[in-house]
């Protein structure tokens, strides 16, 4: 299983970013996909999860209405669209599938 995140960076408060996670080594279309994040000095937390199709999703309360998780089973890729970003969204964002983790991508929200 290989998961490769991309799309992180520095963004001002109120801005947007889209993270991508390219997956390989397993049957992507049959797997739930999850985004987690870990802020400095804090535990890793679940941000969003999506079912095998885009018909089922769940979000942490802190990101509801601002973040959207989606997937493209033809591209073996899961996305996290992040809007109205806040400084407290600053974290390393990780993709997870089965028991595997990606390497993470850093999102910094700062003016």
C-alpha positions, 0 to 999 in steps of 0.5 A, spaced: 500 500 500 502 506 498 499 513 499 502 520 497 499 526 499 500 533 495 497 540 495 499 543 502 502 549 503 502 556 506 495 560 505 492 566 509 486 565 513 480 565 509 483 562 503 483 555 500 487 549 499 486 542 495 489 536 498 490 530 494 492 523 496 494 518 490 493 511 492 496 504 489 497 497 491 490 495 493 483 495 491 482 503 492 474 503 489 473 498 495 476 502 500 474 507 505 479 513 505 480 517 511 484 524 512 487 525 519 491 531 521 496 532 527 497 539 529 504 541 533 503 538 540 497 535 539 494 528 537 492 526 530 485 527 529 480 524 524 478 530 519 474 526 514 472 520 511 469 517 505 465 511 503 467 506 497 463 511 493 462 519 494 455 517 497 457 517 504 462 522 508 463 524 515 467 530 518 470 532 524 465 538 527 471 543 527 471 542 519 464 541 517 461 546 512 468 548 510 472 542 508 469 537 503 472 530 502 471 526 495 474 521 491 475 519 483 476 511 483 478 512 476 484 515 478 485 512 485 485 519 488 482 522 494 481 529 495 480 534 501 477 541 499 479 546 504 475 552 504 475 558 509 481 556 512 483 558 519 490 558 523 487 552 527 487 548 521 495 548 521 497 541 521 500 536 517 495 532 513 495 525 512 491 520 508 489 513 511 487 507 507 487 500 511 492 500 516 497 504 511 499 512 512 501 517 507 507 521 509 503 527 510 503 534 507 504 540 511 498 546 511 500 552 514 494 558 515 498 564 517 498 571 515 
